[in-house]
Amino acid sequence: MPERPNRFILNSDYMSWAQVTNTSVNVILPAGTTPAGSVDVITREIKLPTVKGGIPRYIISYQTTAYNMDTGQTETITENMPSSGMAAIFSSAHYPSWLITISRKDKDTLNVVAVVQGSYNMASAVSYPSITFKLTVSYLYPPNL
Amino acid sequence: MAKQNLNHFVFNSDWPMDKIVFFKQTTVTVAKGATQTVTIPHYLQFTPLPMAMCANSADFSDAKSFEPLPYDWGMNIVKADATNITVQIENGSGSTITVYLRVYGLVPETATQEAAITSRQSSKLIFDTDKIYAPLIFSGVITEDFDSTKVAKVNVSHGYKELTATAGRLIVEHNLGFLPYIMYWKEDANGVISMTGYPQFEPGTPLEYISFYCTTDEVQAYLGYSDNVNKWHIRIYANA
């Protein structure tokens, strides 16, 4: 008999996810200078094997400072970009910013592409610093397959 | 009693788990330079939250997830409507490829209808204490509002909660002591639910805009103005 699946606590009628591993690496992007009128593009390859049969989930974590509307305080927070293969990292001053794309090149390698924008209007060349962010990959695995 | 570590294996009625109510595996051939759409009927009475993985090998040893900008080839659209789950595969690899595809559907918070049993698709293991199950601490459907001072706030420190609200900002207090895992989908005005991955990137027009700021005690989500998003489905899991 079909069952109402909402509010499910523990029900062997429905498959659920397992998390089979969780790996983090620090990714360092070098300092540079954006060309006037354009953006800079940085590419990195990260050795991080996939897990057979698992759906990868990516988190990009970057420490920055932000104004907390609740407390009225400026505090250090983690900009957390989950789920997808793309994220935007903003400096505390909002610019420069790094648009990060994560994609799998092959079963052993992830490809990281960062598009760096130095300023809002991109009119002039802007120097940007090196940044380090944490890339976490975990895998969801349907346990009864 | 010591506080339970939800990052370990746990079955606890305070923290439910996702329910996979649809699963389908298929194989498609995609020509060099082509974009191919795979449409799979889900036969559910509601639009599920879609997920998918694809691989170039039959054993899924090189599995990929949804990737907005795939390397060489991959899935750049994963979406569901009232009838189908649709996956778009883009092949820029320079040769024809065989793509092995697994598609899943999860129950959205707003669904109350029945669904057929899925575990009968397998006769294998259901529970495995070697693996960590992903306990849900929050799931919500937030209708987007431009005003970020319009805040939807919920505390899940003492158990899982669901929330349906209209807001420009979501605050989930969890007090886990570590950063939890978040997944999210967008829903457009036609009820199409998609995996998404395009953040705001000024000065270009933001296609979709959601950003998460996390501490070990709370998650804040900012839901910006975007033309093609009506609602966000957000799930938070007690997995670091």
Interface residues (C-beta under 8 A of the other chain):
Chain A: P2 E3 R4 P5 N6 R7 F8 I9 L10 N11 S12 D13 Y14 M15 S16 W17 A18 Q19 V20 N22 T50 V51 K52 G53 G54 I55 P56 R57 Y58 I59 S61 A66 M69 D70 I77 T78 E79 N80 M81 P82 S83 S84 G85 M86 A87 A88 S97 L99 T101 I102 S103 R104 K105 D106 K107 N111 V113 Q117 Y120 N121 M122 S138 L140 Y141 P142 P143 N144 L145
Chain B: F11 S13 P16 M17 D18 K19 I20 V21 F23 M51 A52 M53 S57 D59 F60 S61 D62 A63 K64 S65 F66 E67 P68 L69 P70 Y71 D72 G74 Y104 V107 E109 A111 T112 Q113 E114 A115 A116 I117 T118 S119 Q121 S122 K124 L125 I126 F127 D128 K131 I132 Y133 A134 S148 T149 R169 I171 L179 Y181 I182 M183 Y184 M195 T196 G197 Y198 P199 Q200 F201 E202 P203 S211 F212 Y213 C214 T215 V219 N239 A240
